[in-house]
Amino acid sequence: MNRTVAFTSLGCDKNRVDSEVMLGILAKNGFRAVAEEAEADIIVVNTCCFIKDALEESIETILEMAKYKTEGKCKGLIVAGCLGQRYEKEFFDELPEVDAIIGTAAYESVAEVAAEILAGKEKMKYLEDIHRPMKDENGKLRVLSTAPYYAYLKISEGCDNHCTYCVIPKMRGRHRSRTLESLVEEAEILAKQGVKELVLVAQDTSIYGRDLYGQPMLHVLLERLNAIEGIQWIRLLYCYPETLTEEAIQAMASCEKVCHYIDMPIQHGNDGVLKRMGRKSSQELIRQKVARLREAMPDIAIRTTLIVGFPGETEEEFADLTDFVREMQFDRLGVFSYSREEGTPAAIMEQQIDEELKEERRALIMDLQKSISAALCEKEVGAVKEVLIEGKLPEEDIYCGRTCYDAPDIDGLVFVSAEEEVYSGDFVTVKIREAGDYDLMGDVVYGNESAE
């Protein structure tokens, strides 16, 4: 029986990994993935509703996919992920076009749900205990949706931080790590498939293993992954300053495949705001952790994210954040306007900030970071870098790629001129000749010159 399925994955890269596992489970159970929704018997939308914009995008996508039930051959629309988990009580009343919802801890049921829809069942809810352990064997089934030379490795699920603005613990449960052995095995499978770059993700990667082994084991995981043949870059996203251990920093510095790059969301730089956010860090702790990272790896690129417009954020607190950003000179930085999420402590705090003022503050920080980034890029002119090629610009003899200091999809690019043909997934040596605000331009180096 030729049963077809189309997939739309929204939100973060952790959601993407869940989608890849679901695709693998569906394939194992006789479903064939198709790119065109109009050709699909079943359409799955893996949703995100972390903030208001993500919620709106999820609903719009569901309504768009629902059209294929009348305009295509779609017999069933499945909504997976955070949206159904968060709003399961009212879900079918608000979105009657949907045939089934699958919660964040129940995605292994996707093939069973799809088969039941095709057999005539409708309005199904699959909502497992959100605290249940991750199934180690799922990673072996993944069907990659990224370019073939890199993959995300989801090392744990859930979060124990309970920040006052965040709904993730209510949707994803408490922190649960995968075993070391299962992650190494999955990474070995990915390497044999041609993956050269592993990007480690979780809600909080820096506490990896604490629940299983009694202490954070990120350093051990990095050392084990570093030994895998075929893997060339290992990248760390979503480490928190208060839980990033000295052992992890030392492993980053000593393991030759681990990129000198870290995504470390600090969310703010003022102690009063951090306290109201329920964060366990402080301006001084962040300053110390950044200094330690730069001491251990002088070339490290540190990426962070901030939230502006948090309830009660005064002009003085915002000015403190601005001064801190100017002082720290983060290599990469993103800013979100605070999103008021129902069911969170912050949503009922007094002194909610006007949307216009939030956006004004966001723009001010981004303008400041733009000037910092441009100055840092300018310093790279004349340097020689190893670049992973990701593609070629249409109608131009220019390639684009990333250095080890740039994560896929979120950071800057290097635009490369080459005398000989290069291909996506190739590593080339490039001399930087020009800098933009966030991107670099350079030429492939031939001969004896080598990368830094």
C-alpha positions, 0 to 999 in steps of 0.5 A, a space after each residue: 500500500 503506497 501511503 504518503 505523508 508530508 511534513 512541516 516542522 516549525 520552531 526550533 532545531 530541537 523540534 526539527 530533530 523530533 520531526 526527523 524522528 517522526 519521519 523515520 518512524 513513518 518510513 519504518 511503518 510503510 509511509 513515503 515522504 513527499 515534498 508536495 502537500 497536495 500529494 500527501 494522504 497525511 499531513 503532519 505539522 510539528 508546532 511551536 508556541 513558545 512565544 506569541 509569534 510562534 503561536 500565530 505561525 503555527 495556527 496559520 500553517 495548520 489552516 493553510 495545510 487544512 485546505 489540502 483536505 478539500 484541494 488535495 488528496 489529504 485524508 488526515 491532518 495531524 498536529 504534533 508538538 507544543 501547540 496541542 500539548 499546551 491547548 489540548 482541552 480547547 484544541 478541537 473546538 478552536 481548530 476542528 479541521 485537525 484530525 489528531 494531536 500528538 503531544 511533545 512526549 508522544 511523537 513515537 505514536 505518529 505512525 499509529 495515529 496516521 494509520 488510524 486516521 486512514 482507517 476512519 478514526 478522527 479527533 484523537 489525542 495522544 498525550 503521554 506523560 511529559 516527564 517520561 524518559 526519552 527513548 534512546 533508540 529513536 535517534 537511529 531512525 532519523 531521516 535528516 532534513 538538514 543539508 547532508 553534511 550537518 545534523 542536530 544532536 538532541 542530547 536531552 529534553 525538558 527544563 528544570 529552570 522555571 524562568 518566570 516568562 517561559 512555558 517550556 517546562 509545562 509543555 516539555 516536562 522536567 529535564 531528561 538526558 539521553 544516555 552517553 552510549 545512545 548519543 555516541 551511537 547516533 553520532 556514529 550513524 550520522 558520521 557514516 551517513 556523511 555528517 561532518 558537523 554535529 550541533 548539540 541542542 537541548 533546552 539546557 545543554 550545560 546540565 546534560 547528564 545531571 539527572 542520569 549520572 548525578 553530575 553534569 557530563 557534558 565534558 565527557 560527551 564532548 570527549 566521546 564525540 570528539 573521537 568519532 571518525 568523520 566528524 570534523 566540527 562539534 558545536 554547542 548551543 544553549 549553554 547557561 552561564 550558571 551551569 556551564 562547568 569548568 570541566 566543560 570549558 576545558 573539554 571545549 578547549 582541549 578537544 580539537 573537533 569542538 568549535 570555539 563557539 558557544 551559544 549562551 543565552 543570558 536574557 538580560 544584563 541587569 540583576 534586578 531584571 534577571 531576578 524577576 525573570 527567575 534566572 539564577 545568574 547575575 551580571 557579575 557571574 556572566 562577566 566571570 564566565 565570559 572571561 573564563 571562556 575567553 581565557 581558555 579559548 582566546 578565539 572563541 565566538 560567544 553568541 547570546 540572546 536577550 529579552 527586552 521589555 520585561 515587566 517593570 524594566 525601567 530606563 535605568 535597568 535598560 541602560 544597565 543592559 546597554 552598557 553591559 552589551 557594550 562592555 562585553 562585546 559579544 560576537 553574536 547577539 539576538 534580541 527578542 521583545 518580551 512576549 506575555 505568555 498566559 500561565 506564566 508568573 511574568 504574565 500577571 506581573 505589574 508594570 507590563 511594558 508597552 509594545 512600542 517601547 519594547 520594539 524601540 528598546 529592541 532596535 536600540 540594542 540591535 543597532 549597538 550590536 550591529 556596530 560591535 559586529 561590524 568592528 569585529 568583522 573588520 578585524 578579520 580582514 587578512 585572516 585565513 579561515 577554514 570555511 564549510 561551503 553551503 552553496 553557490 549564489 545563482 548566476 554568480 561564481 560566488 559560493 557561501 559558507 560558514 566558519 567554525 565561529 558561525 552556527 547554521 541558519 542564525 549567524 553570518 556567512 562567508 562569501 567565497 570566490 574560487 578558481 576551481 569548482 567547490 561543492 556543498 559540504 567541502 571544507 576550503 581555506 579562505 583568505 578574508 579580503 572584505 568585511 560587512 556588518 555581519 558577513 565576510 568576503 574572501 578568496 580560496 587559498 591554493 598552495 602552501 598557505 594554511 588556515 589559522 
